[in-house]
Amino acid sequence: MTFNDVEFKACLRCGVEPVAEDVRVRSLTEPNVMSVTCPACGMSDRIAWGSVGQASLEHAVATLASSWNRR
């Protein structure tokens, strides 16, 4: 699966394509959340991004993909 031109490999637990979700919150105190989840077994990972002092969406997607693909 590709999200923002970044590849997320199939779930290492069961081999199913993951689903990415980008939840944006309009708040100075609450971060946005980027998550990736396997629809078959429920394995998931997430990262907060975009509030003051946190990474941009592009950096968040790259970091999340790196973490997901290493599992």
C-alpha positions in Angstrom: 0.0 0.0 0.0 1.3 3.5 -0.8 0.3 6.6 1.1 1.8 10.0 0.2 4.3 8.2 -2.1 5.6 6.1 0.8 5.2 2.3 0.7 3.7 0.4 3.6 4.5 -3.3 3.3 1.9 -6.0 3.9 1.3 -7.0 7.5 4.2 -9.1 8.8 1.8 -11.1 11.0 -0.7 -12.1 8.4 0.3 -10.7 5.0 -2.7 -8.5 4.4 -2.4 -5.0 2.9 -2.6 -2.3 5.7 -4.9 0.7 5.8 -3.6 4.1 6.5 -5.6 6.9 8.1 -4.7 10.5 8.6 -6.9 12.2 11.3 -6.5 16.0 11.4 -7.5 17.9 14.5 -7.8 21.7 14.4 -6.2 22.4 17.7 -3.0 24.1 19.1 -2.8 21.6 21.9 -4.0 18.3 20.3 -1.8 16.7 17.7 -3.0 15.2 14.4 -2.6 11.4 14.3 -1.4 9.2 11.4 -2.1 5.5 11.8 -1.7 2.3 9.9 -3.8 -0.8 10.7 -4.1 -4.3 9.4 -7.8 -4.9 8.6 -7.4 -8.7 9.1 -5.5 -9.1 12.4 -5.7 -5.6 13.9 -2.0 -5.0 14.3 -1.5 -1.2 14.2 0.9 1.6 14.7 0.4 5.4 15.0 2.3 8.6 15.2 1.3 12.1 16.3 2.2 15.0 14.0 1.6 18.7 13.2 1.2 20.4 16.5 3.8 22.9 17.8 7.2 21.3 17.9 6.2 18.1 16.1 7.0 16.8 12.6 5.2 17.6 9.4 2.9 15.1 7.7 5.6 14.0 5.3 8.0 13.3 8.1 5.3 11.5 10.1 4.4 9.3 7.2 8.0 8.3 6.6 8.6 7.6 10.2 5.4 5.5 10.5 6.3 3.5 7.4 9.8 2.8 8.7 8.4 1.6 12.0 5.6 -0.5 10.3 7.9 -2.0 7.7 10.5 -3.1 10.4 8.0 -5.1 12.5 
